Amino acid sequence: MKKILGMGNALVDIMTTLPDDGVLAEFNLPKGSMQLVDSNLCDKINKRIECYNPKISAGGSAANTIKALAHLGAPCGFIGKTSRDKLGTLFRQDLANTGVELHVLDSQSATGHAIALVSPNAERTFATHLGAAVELSATEIDANVFEKYDYFYIEGYLVQNHDLIESAVKTARSLNMKVAIDLASYNVVAENLDFLRRISKEYVDIIFANEEEAKAFTGKEAEAAADEIAALCDIAVVKVGKRGSIIRQGDKVFRTGIIDANCIDTTGAGDFYAAGFMFGLASGYSLDRCGKLGALLSGKVIESLGAQISPEGWNFVCKELKNI
């Protein structure tokens, strides 16, 4: 099996189920978005949601994907940056416990965290304080780490640091790695559109996007967006919610559905879809089979609070893998 290296914001998720969307309005957080917040606002939100008994776990988009890949048995590693504080220790131990090879750098700043606010309809909104995660820099990209792997997977949330992204994908390309990126959030795409389109055309092989991200990237609806994205890279994957996903490579188009699931929280659905899909690619599976694996994992993760699949859910996944 091919080896996969991920890079992303090393964060700890603070998962909170809300009774309504009042907190979102109170702090002017657009529903379904990811907003970067400073430490002052982060503290205020944390105090406001204490009454809802938040759940804490290691997170970050790319880290979620890499952890899920490790659960599936894929050889993988992760690049990020944390402090050696309590949250940083939790983050590192969580990844190491799943078998992820750590390439996590140290910082004197506090470990970043993402406040995930889950609305009654299961949609999640993130207020993220990056902390140490944002200090990962282009000068810290080490080709000696990259050369151990075959695929490089990167989250779009890093795109505010253009130098870091470009240095990383250039390094991966120079070592003949396949490069995959998840566009992460529609507002992040809109704010960095020209840069994202350029690096996608020059360096990226696989692009993951949901409908909103694909529209922000192309200005088009899902089907047409998949066509345009596939013109920039080798494989385009556009996730269309309950309608499944559209996968395009050249003239070939595959459409996959979803599995039956009791949706509690959509946090991690895209991350786990990417994990299933990348596992399929690393295993040499066909693209339609990769899409089915993505649907399987995304369907199971939404049945739990936070970007985690329960032990029972993993047992189900392992059994179903044989049938896909």
N, C-alpha and C positions, 0 to 999 in steps of 0.2 A: 504494500500500500504506500502511496505517496505521502510525504510528510508536509504538514501545514503549519506555517508560522503566522500568528495573528499579531496585530498591533492596534492599540486603542487607548482610550482614557481608562486608567485603572481606578475604578470608583467602587464605593460601597453603596448599595441601594437601600433607601429607607422607604419601604412600601407602606402605603396608607390607603385604606379603603374609605372613601367618603360617602356620607349619606346623601349628599346632593353636590351641586357644583358651586356652592357659595364660596368656598375657599378660593376657587379659581378666579371668581369675580373679585373677591376681596383683594387679591394680590395681582390682579390684571394679568393672569396667565392664560393665553389662548388655549382652549381645549384641544388636546391632541398634539400639542407642540412640545419642543424641547427649548427651554429658555435658560440662558446662562445668568446666574445671579451672583451678587457679591456676598461676602461672608455675613454682612449685617442683615440683608434680606433673608439669607438662608437661615440665620438664627431665629428671625421672626416667624418664618414659616414653620420651622421645627417646633417652636413653642406653641404655635396655633394648633398643630395637629397632634400634640401629645395625648389629647383626650381620646384619639382614635386608635391608640395602641399600635404604633407602627411596627413593622417587621423588618429586621436588618439582615442583609446578606450581601455577599460579594456580587458586584455587577459591572456595568459598562458593556456597551454593545458587543464589541469584538471579543471581550473576555467571556461573555455569555456563549457566544458561538464556539469559541475554543474549548470551553468547559464541556459543552454538549458533545463536541467531536471526541474529546477524551473519554466521555462516558460510553461512546459507541465503540471505542477501542482504537481510534485513529491516533497515530503518533503526531504530536503537535506541541507547539511552544507559544509563548506570549511575551511581547515586549510592552512595557509600560513603566510608570513611575509612581511610587508611593513614599510616604514617610515610614519610619519604623514605629509609628504610634499604634494605638489599639486597633484602629480601623485598617491600617496598612498591614498589620500582622494577620488580621482576619482575612483580608483579601488574599494574601500570599498563601496562607494555609489552605484556604478553600480550593484554589487552583492546584496546589501541589497534591492535595488529597485525591483529586480526580485523575492525577497522572500527567498533568501539564508540565512541560519543561519551562522553568521560569527564567526569563531574561528581564527581570524587574529591577529598575535602578532606584537608588536611594535619594531622598530629598529631605531637607530640613523643614519644608512646609508641611502643613497638615494634609493627610490623605483626602483626596476629593470624594465627594459623595453626591448622589442624585436622589432628590426627594421625588418619588413616584406617586402621584396622586391619581387614584383609580376611581373614576366616576361610576355611578350606578349602572350605566350601560356597558361597563367593563373597559371603556376607553381610558388610556392613561396619558397624563400630562406630566412632564418632567421639569422641575426647577433644579438646575445643576450648578453646584459650586465645584469647579475643577480642582482647586487646590494644587497639590503636588503634580497631578496628572498633566497640567498645562505646561509644566517645565520641561517635559521631554522635548529635546531639540534636535535639529538636523545634524549637529556636530556629534551626537551620541549614536548615530546610526552606524552599526558595526557590521561590515561585510562578512566577518568571520562567523557571526551568528546566522546570517541569512544563508550562507553556503551549505548549511546542514539540511535545508528544506527544499521542497519542490514547488509549493504554492505559498503565495503571500496574500493574506486576507486583511483588509484594512477597513475601519469604520469611517463613514463620512463625517462623524462628529469631530474628527481631528482636522477637518479641512480649514478651520480658521488659521491654522499654522501652515501656510503654503510651503514654506521652505522645508519643513519636516516631511510633509507628504511627498513633495517632489524628490527629495533626497532618498526617501525610502523606496519609492517605486522605481527610480533610476537604478538604485542598488540591486533591487530584485531583478529588473530587466537585464542588467549586466551579467547576472548569474543564470540567465535563462529560466528564471522562475515564472510561473503563471501568476498574474496579478488579478485579484478580485477586490471589488469595493462595494460596500453597501451604502447607498446614498443617505440613509439615516433619518432625515427629517426634511419636510418640504421647505421650512423656513431657512434651514442651513443651505439647502440647494439654491434657493432664490438669492441668498446673500453672496454666494460664491460661484455663480453660474458659469461665468466665462472661464474661470480657472478649472472648474470641474470638467467642463467640456473639453478643454485643451488636454489635460492630463489623461482623460479617458481615451481620447483619440491617439495619443502618443505612447501610453504605457499600459493601459488596462485591457485585460482579456475578458473579464466577467463583471457585469454590472447587475446588482440587485436593487430594485426599487419597488415601492408600493404605488398605488394609483396617484396619490397626491404628489409624491416625489417625482414620479415619471412625468406628470403634467408640468411641475415646476421646472424640470430639466428640459422638456421639449416643447411645452405649450400645447400638447396634444393629449387626447384621451388614450386609454390604455393600449388598444390594438395598434394605433398609429404610432404611439410612443415607443412601443416595443420594436417596431420597424426602424424608427429613427435611431434608437439606442444601439440596435444590432449593427447599424451602419458604422458606428464608432468603434465597436469592439467585436470580439468573437462570439460571445454568448450574452444575450440580454434576458433578464428574468424580471417580469413585472407581476407583482402579486396583486390580485384583485379581490381580496377579502373572501366573502362566502362563495364567490365564483371560482376560487382557486388561483391559478397562476398561468401566465403566458410565457413560454420559453421560446426564444428565437435564436437560431444560428444560421446565418446565410439565408438560404431559401427554405430551410426547414423550420416548421412551427409546431410546437407541442403545447397542448392545453391539459392541465391537471386539475382535478377537483380537490375537495377537502374531505376529511374524515368526520364522522359524527362526534361531536364533542359538547360537553357542558361548559360553556364559556363563563369563567369567573373573572378573569383578568387577562387582557391582551398583551401585557408586558412580556417582552421576549419572543413574541410570535415570529417577527421577522428574523431575529437573531437565530432562533432554532430552525426556521425554514432554511436559512443559509447553511446551518450546520448539517442538516440532512442532505442538502444539495451538494455541498462540498465533500461530504463523506462519499457520496456516490461518485463524484468526479475522481476523487483520490483512489477509489476502488476500481475505476475503469468502467463504470456502468453507463448505459445509454442515458440521454438527456431526459427522456420521459420517465425513466426509473428514478433519476436524480430528483425530479420534481415530485414524484410520489413520496420519496423519502422526506423531502422538505415538508410536504403536507402532513405526513405522519407526525413528525416532531412538533410542528407548530400547533397541530391539533391537540397534542397532549399537554403542551406547556400552558395553554390557556385554561386548563382545568384546575390550575393551582394559582395561588397568590404569589406574584413575583416570577422572575425568570428561572423557574425550577420545575423539574418534573418529579413527581413523587416516586418512591421506590416501586409502587404498583404500576405507575405509568411507564417506568423504564422496563419493567418486566413485559408489559404489553408491547412496547416498541421492539424489544429483542425478539419476541415471538413473530411479530408482523414483518420484521426485516426478511425473514425466510420466504415470505409470500410475495414480496415485491420484486 
